[in-house]
Amino acid sequence: MNRQTIDDALAAMRGLFPETPLQLNDHLSARYGAEIWLKREDLSPVRSYKIRGAFNFLRKAIGKGGTGQTFVCASAGNHAQGFAYVCRHFGVRGTVFMPVTTPQQKIEKTRIFGAGFIEIKLFGDFFDQCYKAARDHAEATGAMMVPPFDHPDIIEGQATVAAEILAQLPDGSVPDLVIIPVGGGGLSSGVTGYLAGTVVREGFTFCEPEGAPSLKRALEAGGPVTLSKVDNFVDGAAVARIGDLNFAALSTFSPDQVMTIPENAICVSMIEMLNIEGVVLEPAGALSIAALAQMPAERLKGKRVVAIVSGGNFDFERLPDVKERAMRHSGLKKYFILRLAQRPGALKDFLNLLGPEDDIARFEYLKKSARNFGSILIGIETAKPENFGRLTEAFEAAGLGYQDITENEILSSLII
């Protein structure tokens, strides 16, 4: 990777937006006994790093073909918003294809960023259908497709994140560890390429959502593979297949350098950053922070760590679900199915088993499973995880039939 062309891209980018901050986070630094620096890509004009790759792609394309060229992309999130913002900046026409299921808030944000220079087309229920429609449109109209990650100019644009990091660290210092969230691989291939020879190869850690480990599976297989199933909760990084060019740039790294982070653990970091730091992050934006909690203490202690915060486009309608997931992961909320006797006073006896820090968050009579017993769904929140040990002991001592369904995906998806 040519550092000079990346530095040139960065210089051109300053005409669009200022550098995003690199902030030493006192809270995380104290917790892990390290210097934890957060590269705040959530503070770009479109609240993600995606504006960088889109800018560099269009800058080069316009330089080659003039301003008469039209462009098209397929995205339901950050890539669409970055694309729209850049189309307005250059004064070129663009078309954004989004699935019909895209939340209205994201559609409106993209339209605002495009400010009359983009047209939004809703097509298909799933991204693959939407992406095919965008490609068909490009072939039919001569518009140029702007890919989200698998293109040299996109990678070069994302690499400007690394150029800023080196310039922003104090006294010309170098990170001991760089934590990079991974979706399609544009950011990770760009950052590692720019920092090669400056940060040792073992100094890179990649993090993916547990439900979409496209890089880890590719490194294990020796080539890109298409995941048969993807959990879309971390929508900014839920990619079924790593980009071909991106994998080529990352292929010499070890699968052991890729951490897969449970979706519920990511929610813990999102809630913590919101409550303690007042920082709003989307699930993909919290990946690198969530990775810190999964690392051995010795991996962090005394080190200078840069965690790239990739985005903050969060729809607050999702907050109750995020809080729910965070509490379950932290052991502060559990769901039980109780077999409760159908007699006067049975419910009062059960309530007397609860401790002073236990609170009923949900209570639902499911069905009468026998003449003298009924099944009840109950959700309980508590202040400390160890309280559930005492509570289940009390259930057993009272002879109360119960089943903990908190981690039972099938049951919880049906009735919670």
N, C-alpha and C positions, 0 to 999 in steps of 0.2 A: 504493500500500500504506500502510495506517494504522499508523504506528509505535506509537501509544498502545495499540492492541489487541494488538500483538505484545508490548509491554512488560507488558501485563496478563497475557498468556498465560505469559510468563516468570515473573512473580511467582507465579502459580498453580502453575507447574511446580516451584518450590522446595519445595513440600510433598511432592514425589515423589523428587527427587534433587538434589544440589548441582551447581553449574556444573562443566562439564568444563574441565580446565586449558588455558591458552594458554601454551606453553612455548617459550622461546628455545632453539633447538637449536645448540649450539656447533659440533658436527661439520659440519653442513650450512652453517652461516654461514661457517665458515673455508673450506670448499670453494668456495663461490660468491662470496665477498667481499661478503656481504650480511647483513642481519638476517633470518634465517629463523625465523619463529614457526610452531609446529605447534599447530593447534586439535585437541585430542585427543578426538575423539568416540568413539574406541575405548575410552575410560575411562568411558563412561556405564554404568548398571547392566546394560544388555543389550549392551554393547560396540559400539553404533552409534548414530547420530543418529536412527534411525527411531522411537525412543521418544517423541520430541518431537511429531511429527505425530500419532501415534496418541493421545497424551495430549490434545492440543488438540481433536482430532476428538471423542473420547468426552466430554471435559469439556463441550463445547458441546451435544452431542446429549443428554446426561443432563440438562443444564440446561433444555433445551426439553421433554423428554419424560418425565422422571423415571427412576428406577432400574429400572423394570420392562422397559425396552427391552433386547432382546438384539441381539448384533452378530455379524458374520461377516467373515472376510477370507480371501484366498487368497495363500499365500506359502510358499516353501520356505526362507526365510532370515530376514533381519533384521527385516522388517516383521512377520512372524509372532511373533517373540520380543518385539518392542516392544508389539504388540497384546496378547499374553498377559499381559505384566507390568502393563499399564495396566488390563486387565479385572480382575485381582486387586486392584489398588489401589482401584478404584471399587466392587468387589464386585458386578460385573455378569457375566452369562453371555455367553460368546462361543464361536464355532465357528471353528476354523482348518482350511481345506482345504489339503492338501499333496499333491504328486504322489507316487505309490507309490515312485518312485525316490529320494525324499529320504533322505539318509543318516540312520541311526538316531540319531547324535549330535545332529543338529539337532532331530529329533522329541522326544527326551528333554529337551533344553534348553528347548524351547517348553513342554512339559508342566510342567516344574519352575517356570518363570516364572509359568505360569497357576495353579498350585497349587490345582487343584480347581474353578476357575472357567471353564475352557475345555475343550472337547471337540475332539479332533483327528480329522479324517476324511481318509483317504488315498484319492485318486481320480486315475486316469489316469497315463500315463507322462510326459506333457508338461504344462507350466504352463498352456497354453491350455485343455486339457481340464479341468484342476483349477479354473481361474478360472470357466469356464462352470458347473461343478457348484456353485461357491460362489454364483454369481448365481441359479441355479435354486433353491438352498436359501433364499436371501433372499426370493425371490418367493413360495415355498411356505409359509414360516413367518412372514413379516413381520419377520425380522431385518434390521438395518440394515447395509448393506455398507460396510466401511471400506476405501477405496481406498488403494493404496500411495503415490500421488503426485499424481494429477490431481483435486484438490479444494481449494477456498480455505482450509478449516480445516487441512488437511495442510500446505499451503504456509506458512500463518501459523505453524504449530508449528515447522517447519524454520527459519523466519526467526529464531527465537530464538538460533540459533547466531551470527548476525551481531550481535545485541544484546549477547551476552556478549563477543564479540571487542572491540567498541568500549569496553566497560567495563573490559576486562582489559589493554588496551595501556597502557604506562606514560605518565604525564603527558598524558593526553588525546590522544595521537598517533593518526595515521590511517595505514592501510596505503597504500603506493605500489602494491602489487600483491596481489590476492587470487586464489588458485588454487583452483578448485572442481571436484571430480569430478562427473560427470553420468551418471545412469542414465535415470530417467524424467523428471527435471527438477524434482522437488519442492524439493530443497535449493538448487539453483542459482537458481531463480526466487525463492525466499524470501530468500536472502542478498543477491542483487542488488537486490531490491525494497527491503529495509531500508537498504542502504548507498547507494542512489541519492541523489546530491547531496552525499554525503560522500566517496566514492571516485569518481574520474573514470571514465567509461565505458571508456576504454582501459586502466584499471587492473584489469579483470577478465579472467582467462584461465580457460577451461573445458577440462577434459580428459576424454576418453572413451577406452575401449579401442578399438584399431584394428579389432577384429572386431565392434564394435557402435556405429558413429558416428551414432546417431539424431538428435542435435541438429545436428551439422554438415551432414548430408544435408538436414535440414528447413530450415535457414537457406539452403542453396544453392538449394533448390527453392521457397522462399517459403511453405512450409507443411509440416505434419507428413507424413511418408511412412513406410510400413511397409517395413522392410528385408527383403529376400528371404531373407537368410541372416545368422545371428548366431553368433559364437563365444562359447560360454557359459563359457569359462575364468574370466573376471572376472565371476563369477555375480552379484555385488552391483550391477553396472552394465551387465549385458548385456541391454538393453531394445531391442526391435525397433522401437518407435514412441514418440517423445517425447509426453508428455501434451499435450492440446489447450490447457488453461489454462496449462500450463507454457511451451509454445511462445509463446503470446500474450504472456507476460511477458518472454520472451527474444528476441522476433522482431526487435528493433531492433539487436541485436548483429551483428557481422560474422562470417561463417564463418571468417575468418582468426584470430579470437579463440578458436577451438576447436582444441585440439591432439588428435590421435589418437595414442595411445601403444601401441606394439607390446606384445603380451601378454608376450613374453619379457623386454622391458625392465622391465616391472612386476615380474617375478620377481627381477631384479637388485636392485631397491630393497627388496623384501621380505627377501631374504637379507642385504643390507647392514644394514638396520635391526635385524634379529634378531642378527647377529653383533657389530655395533659398539655399538648402543644398547640391546640386550636388549628390543626392542619387537616384539611379535607383531602383524602386520597381515594382514588378508585382502587378496586382489588389489585389490578396489575401494578399500580403505583406503590402499593404497600409490600410487594413481594420481597424486595431486597431488605426491608426492615424486618419482616417476618423471618427471613433467613438468619438474622443475627441470633434469634432465640433458639434456633435449631443447631447452632454450631457449638462444638466443644469450647469450654471457657479458655483453654490455652491457645486456641486458634486466634482469639481476639485480644487477649490481655497484653497491654502495652503496645499494641499495633496502631498504625495510622490506617484507618479504614475509610474508603469512599463507597457509599451505597447510593446507587443511582435510583432516584425516585422518578419513575417514568411518566406518571400522569395523575391528574386530579379531577377528571370528568366523572363525577359521582352524582347519580340521581338519588336524592334524599328519600324518594319513595321506597328505596331498597334498605333504608336504615334499620327498620324493625327486623328484617331478615338477617342483616349483618350482626346486629346485637344478639339475636337469638343464637346464631352460629358461634359467636364469640363466647357466650356464656356456657354453651354446651362443651366447647373445646376446653375452656378453663375449669370445667368440673363444677360450675356454679348453678347449673340447671339440668334437671333430669326429668324424664317422663316415665311413668309407671302405668301398667294396667293392674288394677287391684281387683281381687275377688272378695267382694264385701258382702257380709251376711245381710239378708233382708229382714231386719228386726229393728224395733225402736231402740235408739241409742247407739247403733253400730257406727254411724258417722261421727257422733260425738267421741266415741272411744278412739276412732282413728285420729281425729284432730288432736286429741290429748297426747298422741305419740310424737307430734311435731315439736321441734325445739324452738327456742326464742328467736333464732336467726333464720328459721324456715318460713317460706311464704308460698301459698298456693297461687300459681299463675294461671292454671287452667284446671277446670273440673268439668267432666262430661260423662254422663251416664250413657254407656254404650248399648248394653242389652242385658236381659235377664238370662244368664247362662244355665241356671237350674232353678228349681222351685224356691229354694231358700237362699240363693246367692245371685248377685248381679256383678257385671263387669263395669269398672269405672276407669276412664282415662284421667290421669292427674299429672299436671306439670308442677314441679316444685323448684323454686329458686332459693338459694341460700347464700350466706356471706362467705363461707369458707368450704372448700371441697371436702375436707374431712368430716363435715357435718353429715354427709350422706352415709358414711360408714356407721355412725351412731344411729342414723335413722333406719337403715336396713336391718341393723341388729334389733332395733325395737320392733320392726315388722315381724321378724322371725320369732322373737320372744312372745309376741302376742298371737302367734299362729296365723298371721295374716298372709294369705296367698297373694303373691305379687310377681310381676315380670318387668324388668328394666328394659325398655325398648328404645332408649336414647340413641344407641348406635345401630339399631336394627333398621337398615335403609328401607327395606320393603315395607315394614309396618309403619315406620315414621312417615314415609311418603304418602301412605294411604290415609292416615288418620290424624297426623299432627299438622 
